Amino acid sequence: MALEYPDDLKYLDSHEYVRLDGEIATIGLSAFALDQLGDIVFIELPDIGEALEKGESFGTVESVKAVEDLYPPLSGTVVERNEAVVDAPELLSEDPYGEGWLLKIRIVDADELDEALSADEYRAQVEGE
C-alpha cells in the first residue's frame, strides 16, 4: 500500500502533521510514522485547556514496537482532543488524516509553521529520494 501525504497539510521531522483552519490547528501523526510504529496499543493526550509549547512533548503513542513522544508543530491551547483514538488507538492507523487526528489547538502564532515541511518535502525525506 502506498502511503499518502495530503498536500493541504504541513509536516514535522518528528512525523506529526498539522492542518490549519484559521486559528485552529488539527494535529495528527503521518501515515509514515504509523506504518513504522506498527499496531498502536495506547495513546496519551493532554487535557482540554492545556497549553502546548512548540517543541515540547505533549503526550505519547505506544505501539507493539516502541513508545514515542508527540510534539506540537505550533504553540497553543488544546480546544479538543480525539477521545475516539484514546478509546480505540487503531483508528490512528486506519484513518490518520481523517478520524485518526489527535488534537485541535487554538494557535498563538501561525509563523511557527514556517519551518514545517510541505507534503512533497516530507515525502522526499521519509522515502529517501
Secondary structure, DSSP 4 states (H G I P E B T S, - for coil): ------TT-EE-TTSEEEEEETTEEEEEE-HHHHHHH-SEEEEE-PPTT-EE-TTS--EEEEESS-EEEE--SS-EEEEEE-HHHHH-THHHHH-TTTTT--EEEEES-GGGGGGSBPHHHHHHHHTT-
